[in-house]
């Protein structure tokens, strides 16, 4: 009988844990932001973030990034490759979206010249 009580307690704890997890997952981002706003946590968080951003020395950060890239040039190579691929994808998608418009305009002008 002692094992059945433990099992019941174990199930009860897991079900309450599961319900709190489902409650948290069902709460939307807008709902969470609303709760944070109502509790006044926005003022606390914004003040702390703003003070930390004001304390940052941009020149020091840029120097640290430069030093890191000098120590690890493979990061620079991979970053440049990713930027190149992204730029190529943008050009490809841009050209692909323009081509139906051009072909539709060209076919429309051909139809007009044939009907004359």
N, C-alpha and C positions, 0 to 999 in steps of 0.2 A: 504494500500500500504506500510505503514511503516513496517508492519510485514513481507512482502515479501522481502524487502531489508535486514532485519535482517537475515531472513532465508537464503538468497543468500550469505550474508557475512559469516554466520555460516558454510554453506556448503563449501565455498571457503577456510576458515581457516582449516576445518577438512580435506579437500582433500590435502592441502599443507602439513599439519601435517602427513597425511597418506603416502604421497609420500616420505617425509624425513625418515619416519620409514621404508618404503620398501627399500629405498636406503641404509640405515644402515644395514638392515637385509640381503641385497643382497651382501654386501661387505664381502668378505671372510677374514679369519684370515690372510692369506698370504698377501692379499691386504692391510689390516690395518697395518701389520708389515712393509710393503713396504712404506706406507705413513709416518709412524713414523720414519723410517730410513731416508727417503728423507728429512724430516723436521729437522733432527738432534736431535730429542728428545731422541734417544737412549743414547747418551752421557750424557745428563742431568739425565735421569732416572737411568742409571747404576751407575753413580757417587754417587747419593743420596742413592741408595740401598747399595752400597758397604760401604759407610761411616757409615750407620746405622748398618750394620752387624759387622763392626769392633768395634763399640761401645758396642755391646752386651757382657755381662759377662756370659759365658756359665755356670759357677759354680752357679751363682745366679739363672739362669733359671732352672737348675736341682733341686736346693733347693726349688724353688717355686713350681715346679711340685710335688716334694715329699711331701711338706706341704699340697698341694691341695688334693693329694691322701689320706693323713692321715685324712683330714677333711671330705672327701667324699669317703669312701671305696667302695660305690656302683659303682663308675666310674671304679675302678680297677677291680671289679668283672665282669662288663659288657665287659670291654676291654679284659680281659683274656678269657671270653667266646667267643668273636668274633674272637680272634686269634686262639682258639682251633677249632672252626667251620671252619675257613679258612684253617687251616692246615689239618684238616680231609678231606675237599673238595679237596685239592691238592693231598693228598695221594690217594683218591678214583679215581680222574680223571687220575692220573698217572698209577694206577693199571689197570684201564679200557682201557687205550691206549696200555698198554703192553700185555694184555691178548689176543687180536687178533693176535699179532705177534707170541706169544708163541704157540697158537693153530694152526696157519698156519704152523709154523716150525715143530710142532709135527705131524700134518697130512701129511706134506711133507716127513718126515722121515718114517712114517708108509707106505706110498705109495711106497717108495724106497725098504723097506724091503719086502713088498708083491710081488713086481715085480721080486725079486731074486729067 
